Amino acid sequence: MSDLFSLNRAARLVGATRADLQKKIQSGEMFSFDGKVAIAELLLCYPDAQLEDTAEFKRVTQIKERAFGKRVFERALPDAEVLAARITELSKTLAHSQAQLEQFNALLERLWDKFGEMEGQCHGEARTKMEGLKCWIKQEVAAAMEPGFSNPLAIKDGILSVMTAQVTLLPSQQDFLVEGRDTLLEAAMRAGLSLNYGCSGGNCGLCKGRVVSGQVKKTRHHDFTLSETEKEQGIILMCSNTAVSDITLEASVTGGVQDIPFQQIAATVKAKAMLTAEVMLLHLQTPRSQRLRFLAGQKVSLRVGHSFTAELPIASCPCDDRNLLFHVRRQTGNLFSDYVFERLKTGEVVEVEGPQGEFILHEKSGRPLYFLAFDGGFAPIKSLVEHAMSLEVETIHLHWIASAPEQLYLPNVGRAWGDALDDFHYSEHTTGFDLRVSNAKREAQLLHHLQEMAGTDPAMTLGDVYLAGPEAAIGVAEKFFLSRGMPKTRVFVEAVR
Ligand code: FES
């Protein structure tokens, strides 16, 4: 076990969030060394960290208690060979520690013999001191050998190292944990990291990474052929390999929307569900070998039937690039809407093109995030919030401002986030007028709503504000925040019809 833990690993060990630890480091309560924390520091800040209290331990216990092999638990357990390799590594460490312990015991024996020889030659005060020293060593050794002396964090780290592996990316120095049967690419996406990739299915070779240290294992077949030179250099496909041990991996992280290629994918309708009489949840699924690479908050063009198209924001997280969710609003007389509501069938092909748009999360800001969704603007906001949550952003405020109560078509989502996360604040507002209509009276009414909202949270203008919804509403909201002295670089807008 290493004496220094990455924040991800340390957070897992003490059952806290990465943000909790960052807060302690920033306040000086906990010291870090090159972004890592020492075990002693962790124990000082979390003295009650007990083995039985950890989510990791509970999870392992649950898995043990229920039948192995049940599909629902397969995701939590690593591949059998990976598990065997990790247990072998742990066994080697254990064997090494046992060998060391035996050597220390032998050394102790020899020390007693030496003491015996020396005692025979000592007299008076020297002999008394010698006896005192022997007594002290005996007590210390007995205390060290007492059951329960072992460090609880060391035990937890042992479990963690069997269940997960840590990946450190170069040159970005970001790190994430690989759990269950996830490939390196899937685990990175789950952690909210956007690595460069293409098909996710082993065909394009765009997800190449170089293993600098540690052991990986190919868990999925890939058609793309790596050259012998690449293999010798440690190049692997991240969509087809998992981490056996903690690894350091050289891989490029997406710099922004310019790094995401334009894609054309024939997806199929997995499900349609009416959220209200006017809003439908459309669930599309891409082929396994051709998933949609996008950044949270972006949109795509959908083509249905005889080329009826619409540009819609993706209402799901890039961490699941195969299952794409959309909130489609009924617009009678609009050919796309009529087709989707009246004729589109489960299993039918929908052409997806994109992604487009720059309404993405500015991850490095570190400021509290304020999301204001106006009516259907909830779709891209939902994608951004889910992405922010996978990045473990500390403070998130979500306001859903609707023309009428029925426009709050997924209220349970925001409420559930609020219940589940410590620093997630959700509130709903209804204006009583159509947010798509723009005139002086409506503008004044909306400004009044925004003033009231900002009045209850004066810190709002210190954060980053993301606005999405009908053009008329976000235009007023943008003006409002800029008039309060916020720079344009902290107010992000997206028009959603
Ligand atoms: S993403 Fe295409 S081969 Fe990995």
Boltz pocket constraint, residues with backbone or C-beta under 6 A from the ligand:
constraints:
  - pocket:
      binder: B
      contacts: [[A, 197], [A, 198], [A, 199], [A, 200], [A, 201], [A, 202], [A, 203], [A, 204], [A, 205], [A, 206], [A, 207], [A, 208], [A, 222], [A, 224], [A, 237], [A, 238], [A, 239], [A, 240]]
      max_distance: 6.0
